[in-house]
Amino acid sequence: MERKKKVAVLLSLSSLLVGTILFGGTLLGEASLQEGSSSHFVDTATHSDAEIIYDVTSADKSIALTFDDGPDETTESILNVLQEYQVKATFFVVGENCRQRQETVKRVFQSGHEIGNHTYTHLRFRGKTQERVVEEIAKTNQVVYELTGETPKFFRPPGGTINDMIKVAAKRENVKIVLWTAEEDSRDWRNPGVSWIIKNVTEHAKEGSIVLLHDGGGPRRQTLQALPTIISILKKKGYHFVTISELLQKEVKVLRPEELLK
Ligand SMILES: [Zn+2]
């Protein structure tokens, strides 16, 4: 235990230093690199103040697995794997799927996983009104509350779409927008092959990452098959798995150089 504590302190110190260097502007490549690899701009230096969560500057080797588009036919099998490996994850659920698979939603919650909101109909935002977006978030919050007694705190817009209308709607429904770490997009929704999914997730893992996976929206056998190996490899690398709420609690404040000298 003592050694673990020391490692944790070292890790949090190194996180602070990395954060400081980033803030100081000497490692500007990070932000532009992530921008190039994704349609979502990730400002690593200031993300802790941003309205949108892409990752967290974590004090230790915590990582968050997230599953979108369920509950669906593969969700129960994914829950079995998570149970076997004693891993906690976050499920961004589609409200109308929750109505159809109520027992699965209850199991997700009772197993200690977190439930986030992914709209009611997996909404495509083009041409939709503000009221419609608010309604989609509210209806999903409602069904999750009916089934679990808890209202989701986090919202992931389908497709990772971000605009002012979505931000306002999320604020109105009191949910914080969570996307994912740019390099941690498993692209499993394309069914690119089990080994491809494993490689992409495990090679890019870093402390505080939010990993995007899918338990619904199409056949998810590849994701299911990749999951035990992903978990095993990351555990061997020293990672432990947390929900989004838990990951946010691990967040270390990024200090400016002048604050470090005080
Ligand atoms: Zn989705």
Residues whose N, C-alpha, C, O or C-beta is under 5 A from the ligand:
A	BS01	ZN	D68 D69 P158 G159
